[in-house]
Structure formats: C-alpha cells, structure tokens
Amino acid sequence: MSAATLHAPQNNIAHTIATDMAAVNTVIRERLHSEVSLVNQIAEYIISAGGKRIRPVLVLLVANAYGYRGTAHHELAAVVEFIHTATLLHDDVVDESSMRRGRQTANALFGNAASVLVGDFLYSRAFQMMVGLNNMRVMQILSDATNVIAEGEVLQLLNMHDPDVSQESYLKVIRSKTAKLFEAAAELGALISGASDAEVDAAGEYGRSLGTAFQLIDDVLDYAGDATAIGKNVGDDLREGKPTLPLIYLMENGTPEQRELVRNCIEQGDEQHFDAILAAITSSGALEFTRREAEIAAQRAAAAIAGLPDSQYKQSLLQLCTFAVDRNH
C-alpha cells in the first residue's frame, strides 16, 4: 500500500502527507499480525486492495491543519482504516457482492464465514489500539461511530426491496452508514491537536458533509460509471434492491410507467431491466439531481473549515471537496 492511493489530481494530496502515510502503513502492517494464518491472509488481501484511503487521510490532514506534533494520528488513522475495512468485509457478505476495487471480494474468495470472522478481528483489533491511546474522548468518538454505523447497516437492511423509501430516510442511512466514519476521522484529527470543542464540531461537520457527497456520487456512478474505473459491478445497487437517491427521485418524479418499472425492480432485485431503468433515470434528471445534492454537501464541507488557518493541509481538505463530486471512481 503506497501513499499514492489517491489518484490524480489528488497526487499532490498524497505527496503532502506521504511521510505520515508511510508511518500509517507501518502501523497497519504491524497491527494486522495474528497467530492465525487465515486472519493474516484475508486481512492482507483486503487491506492490500488499495482504495482511496480517504478516512485515514482525513485524520492526517486535519491533525496537521491544526498543527499537531506527535505520532498518535498515525495510530488513529490505522484504527479508522481497520474499522472501515471491517465494515467492507461485513457489507460484502450482506450484499452478496462478488467484486470490489476491481477484484474478487474476500467473501467470494474465502467464503462468508471467514470474511465475517476476520471482520470481527479487525473491529476488535481497532478497539485494542484505541485503548492503547488512553484517551476517553477518542474512545467515545470511535465507539459511538461504530455503533451508529451498525445502526445504519440495519436501517439499510430494512430499506432493501422497499420502493417507498423517502429521501429523508435514505439520507439518514447515508449519515449513519457512510458519513459517520468520515465525521469521526475528522473529529479525531482535530481532537488530538488540542482544538476547541467548536473546532472539533466544525471538523465533524466537514467530515460528515464530505462523506455524504462521496456516497451520493457513488450512487451516481452505480448507474453512470464504468465497472473498471469504479472497481465494482455497475448496477449492483439495483441487483441488491437498494433504493438509492437516483431511484428515489425517479419514483417521486417519473411517469407512472417508470415508477411501476422501478417498483418491480426494487422489490425483486431485478437487474434484467437495467438498461430501461438507466434510460428512465437519465431522462428524468435523477442523476443531475443527485449530483447537485452532492455538490451542496461538498460546499457545506468546505464552509465548515473556512476558519482554519491557510496551509497546504487546508488546501488539500478543500481539494477533497472538489474530488468528491468530480471523480469517476
């Protein structure tokens, strides 16, 4: 895993924190070790798959933006990455996914049982690392985040195959399931730097809004992306019966025939009519609507850190806001 996991034009961000990311990678390698070989094998498989590493990057950028001097941000960045990786292992089992980051999912390769159990290992290892930092506020932020993420997963499960999910209900899933760990990562970076409560809250708003923007663009890419670029199968959300924002918009604004088609596809998890759904989503303006909502969230994120002193780290945080909505992967 290299510091260059953020793709162009984010390479300058990776360069800004290259030394810190190298230290985080060392922590990850050390903390992944287990006496059980299968744990090592699966954990290494999914960690080495790459990805944008946005969550640990947030810890590092925010800590540096507030002038942190120390090494605790390396440990916390690794903790956040372990928690995220654990959720990926569990998500892919629940969603019966077969492809992530351009290759087979761990559950497709090693089986569901092994993936769930190694996900549990990563969660528990993350909490061991938290305790080692001996900071109750850190523990509170991360334990609250993992609990909210679990609630978001269950809420998403309840929404599966339900064509009547509202925008409000769906956005609640995003805030819980995706944005919460972004929020926690940014809060941790501010907290360990000695930032004020107001500054920690502002960092949290930045992370929460950035995470929302990322998820909404993921929703767009599931219908308008390229499987090779995004590293998963286009149309997975429809196959899994997930009513994401483009589908919800179409249900609320489409023709009666379009709404009936979406209803049947969500209820049945039917991707056979993907082309028809895509045509309806495109003609209805659902993708443009979802992208605008992502842009609004990204603007909210940028506004939250307006009070930060100017630095290369603040500029990188602002660049992430742009990347969140302009990316194709």
C-alpha positions in Angstrom: 0.0 0.0 0.0 1.5 3.3 -1.1 0.8 6.9 -0.3 -0.2 7.4 -3.9 -3.6 5.6 -3.4 -5.3 8.9 -4.1 -5.5 9.2 -7.9 -4.7 12.3 -10.0 -5.5 15.1 -9.4 -5.1 14.0 -5.8 -1.5 13.0 -6.1 -0.5 16.4 -4.6 -2.6 15.5 -1.5 -0.7 12.1 -1.3 2.6 14.0 -1.6 1.6 16.4 1.2 1.1 13.6 3.7 3.5 11.0 2.2 5.6 10.7 5.3 2.6 10.3 7.5 1.0 7.7 5.3 4.2 5.7 5.2 4.1 5.7 9.0 0.4 4.7 9.0 1.2 1.8 6.6 3.8 0.6 9.0 1.3 0.6 11.9 -1.2 -1.3 9.8 1.3 -4.0 8.9 2.4 -4.4 12.5 -1.2 -4.4 13.9 -2.6 -6.8 11.3 -0.4 -9.6 12.5 -2.2 -12.6 14.1 -1.1 -16.1 15.1 -3.9 -17.4 13.0 -2.7 -17.6 9.4 -6.2 -17.2 7.8 -6.7 -14.0 9.6 -3.4 -12.7 8.2 -4.3 -13.9 4.7 -7.7 -12.3 4.5 -6.8 -9.1 6.3 -3.8 -8.7 4.0 -5.9 -9.4 0.9 -8.4 -6.7 1.6 -6.0 -4.1 3.0 -3.7 -4.5 0.1 -6.5 -4.0 -2.4 -5.9 -0.3 -2.3 -8.7 2.2 -2.5 -8.7 6.0 -1.9 -7.9 5.8 1.9 -10.0 8.9 2.4 -10.8 8.2 6.1 -7.2 7.8 7.3 -6.2 10.7 5.1 -8.8 12.9 6.9 -7.2 12.1 10.3 -3.8 13.1 9.0 -4.8 16.2 7.1 -7.0 17.6 9.9 -4.4 16.9 12.6 -1.7 18.6 10.5 -4.0 21.5 9.7 -4.4 22.2 13.4 -0.6 21.9 13.9 -0.4 18.5 15.6 3.0 17.3 16.6 3.3 13.7 17.6 2.5 10.2 16.4 -1.0 9.4 17.8 -2.5 10.5 14.5 -0.8 7.5 12.8 -2.3 5.1 15.2 -5.8 6.7 14.8 -5.6 6.7 11.0 -4.9 2.9 11.2 -7.8 2.4 13.6 -10.1 4.2 11.3 -8.9 2.1 8.3 -9.4 -1.1 10.3 -12.9 -0.1 11.2 -13.7 0.8 7.6 -12.2 -2.5 6.3 -14.2 -4.5 8.8 -17.4 -2.8 7.5 -16.4 -3.7 3.9 -15.9 -7.4 4.9 -19.3 -7.5 6.5 -21.1 -5.4 3.8 -19.9 -7.7 1.0 -21.4 -10.7 2.8 -24.7 -9.0 3.5 -24.9 -7.7 -0.1 -23.6 -10.9 -1.6 -21.1 -8.8 -3.6 -18.5 -10.5 -5.8 -16.4 -7.6 -6.9 -14.8 -4.7 -5.0 -11.9 -2.4 -6.0 -11.6 -4.3 -9.3 -11.1 -7.8 -8.0 -13.0 -10.6 -6.2 -14.4 -9.7 -2.8 -13.0 -11.6 0.2 -16.2 -13.5 0.7 -16.2 -14.6 -2.9 -12.7 -15.9 -2.5 -12.6 -17.2 1.1 -16.3 -17.7 2.0 -18.8 -15.8 4.0 -17.9 -17.3 7.4 -14.2 -16.4 7.2 -15.0 -12.9 6.0 -17.4 -12.2 8.8 -15.0 -13.5 11.5 -12.0 -11.6 10.1 -14.1 -8.5 10.1 -14.7 -9.1 13.8 -11.0 -9.5 14.3 -10.4 -6.1 12.7 -13.1 -4.4 14.8 -11.6 -5.9 18.0 -8.0 -5.0 17.0 -9.2 -1.5 16.3 -10.6 -1.3 19.9 -7.4 -2.7 21.3 -5.5 0.1 19.6 -7.9 2.7 20.9 -7.4 1.6 24.5 -3.7 1.9 24.0 -4.0 5.6 23.3 -5.5 6.1 26.8 -7.9 8.9 25.7 -11.5 8.5 26.8 -12.8 11.1 24.3 -11.1 9.2 21.5 -12.8 6.1 22.7 -16.2 7.8 22.9 -16.0 9.2 19.3 -14.9 5.8 17.8 -17.3 3.6 19.9 -20.2 6.0 19.1 -19.2 5.9 15.4 -19.1 2.1 15.2 -22.5 1.9 16.9 -24.1 4.4 14.6 -22.6 2.6 11.6 -24.1 -0.7 12.8 -27.5 1.0 13.1 -27.1 2.4 9.6 -26.4 -1.1 8.3 -29.6 -2.4 9.9 -31.6 0.6 8.6 -30.3 -0.1 5.1 -31.3 -3.7 5.5 -34.8 -2.6 6.4 -35.0 -0.4 3.4 -33.9 -3.2 1.0 -36.5 -4.0 -1.6 -38.7 -1.2 -0.4 -39.6 1.1 -3.3 -41.4 3.6 -0.9 -38.2 4.8 0.9 -38.2 8.6 1.2 -35.3 10.9 0.5 -35.2 11.7 4.2 -35.0 8.1 5.2 -32.3 7.4 2.7 -30.2 10.3 3.7 -30.4 9.1 7.3 -28.8 5.8 6.1 -26.0 7.7 4.4 -25.3 9.8 7.5 -25.2 6.7 9.6 -23.6 4.1 7.4 -21.1 6.2 5.4 -20.7 9.8 6.6 -20.3 8.8 10.3 -16.8 7.4 9.9 -15.8 10.4 7.8 -17.1 12.6 10.6 -15.2 10.6 13.3 -12.0 10.7 11.4 -12.0 14.4 11.0 -13.1 14.9 14.7 -10.2 12.8 15.8 -7.6 14.8 13.9 -8.9 18.0 15.5 -9.2 16.5 19.0 -5.7 15.2 19.3 -4.4 18.5 18.2 -5.9 20.3 21.2 -8.6 22.0 19.1 -11.5 23.7 20.9 -14.9 21.9 21.1 -16.2 24.3 18.4 -13.3 23.4 16.1 -13.8 19.7 16.7 -17.5 20.1 15.9 -16.6 22.1 12.7 -14.2 19.3 11.7 -17.0 16.8 12.3 -19.4 18.8 10.0 -16.7 18.8 7.4 -16.3 15.0 7.5 -20.0 14.3 7.7 -20.8 16.5 4.7 -17.8 15.2 2.7 -18.9 11.6 3.4 -22.4 12.4 2.2 -21.0 13.9 -1.0 -18.9 10.8 -1.6 -21.8 8.4 -1.1 -24.1 10.4 -3.4 -21.6 10.4 -6.2 -21.2 6.6 -5.6 -24.9 6.4 -6.2 -24.5 8.3 -9.5 -21.6 6.1 -10.6 -23.6 2.9 -10.0 -25.7 4.0 -12.9 -23.3 6.1 -14.9 -19.9 4.8 -14.1 -17.5 2.3 -15.7 -17.0 -1.0 -13.9 -13.3 -1.0 -14.5 -13.0 2.6 -13.2 -15.2 2.2 -10.1 -13.9 -1.3 -9.2 -17.3 -2.9 -8.8 -20.2 -4.1 -11.0 -22.3 -1.3 -12.4 -25.9 -1.9 -11.4 -25.1 -3.6 -8.1 -27.4 -1.4 -6.2 -30.4 -2.3 -8.3 -29.5 -6.0 -8.2 -29.4 -5.8 -4.4 -32.7 -4.0 -4.3 -31.2 -0.8 -2.8 -33.4 2.3 -3.3 -30.6 4.9 -3.7 -31.3 8.6 -4.4 -31.5 8.4 -8.2 -34.1 5.6 -7.9 -36.0 7.5 -5.1 -36.0 10.6 -7.3 -37.4 8.7 -10.2 -40.1 7.1 -8.0 -41.1 10.6 -7.0 -40.9 12.4 -10.4 -41.1 9.8 -13.1 -44.1 8.7 -15.2 -46.5 6.1 -13.9 -44.9 3.5 -16.2 -41.4 4.4 -15.0 -42.5 4.3 -11.3 -44.0 0.9 -11.8 -40.8 -0.4 -13.5 -38.7 0.9 -10.6 -41.1 -0.5 -8.0 -40.9 -4.0 -9.6 -37.1 -3.9 -10.0 -36.5 -2.8 -6.4 -38.9 -5.3 -5.0 -37.5 -8.2 -7.0 -33.8 -7.1 -7.0 -34.1 -7.4 -10.8 -31.3 -6.0 -12.9 -32.6 -7.5 -16.1 -34.2 -4.2 -16.9 -31.1 -2.2 -16.0 -31.0 -0.5 -19.4 -34.6 0.6 -19.2 -34.0 1.9 -15.6 -30.9 3.7 -16.7 -32.7 5.4 -19.6 -35.5 6.5 -17.3 -33.0 7.8 -14.7 -31.2 9.7 -17.3 -34.2 11.3 -19.0 -35.8 12.2 -15.7 -32.8 14.2 -14.5 -32.3 11.9 -11.5 -28.5 11.8 -11.9 -28.2 15.5 -12.2 -30.4 16.0 -9.1 -28.2 13.5 -7.1 -25.0 15.2 -8.3 -26.4 18.6 -7.3 -27.1 17.3 -3.8 -23.6 16.0 -3.7 -22.3 19.4 -4.7 -24.3 21.1 -2.0 -22.9 18.7 0.6 -19.3 19.3 -0.6 -19.9 23.1 -0.4 -21.2 22.6 3.2 -18.0 20.7 4.0 -15.8 23.5 2.6 -17.7 26.1 4.5 -17.2 24.2 7.8 -13.4 24.6 7.6 -13.4 28.2 6.4 -12.0 29.3 9.8 -8.9 27.0 9.5 -5.6 28.9 9.0 -4.3 28.8 5.5 -1.9 25.9 4.9 -1.2 23.1 2.4 -3.3 20.9 4.6 -6.3 23.1 4.4 -5.9 23.3 0.7 -5.8 19.5 0.5 -9.0 19.3 2.5 -10.7 21.8 0.1 -9.4 19.8 -2.8 -11.1 16.7 -1.4 -14.4 18.6 -1.6 -13.8 19.1 -5.3 -12.6 15.5 -5.8 -15.7 14.1 -4.0 -18.0 15.4 -6.8 -15.8 15.4 -9.8 -14.4 11.9 -9.6 -15.3 8.9 -11.9 -14.2 6.2 -9.5 
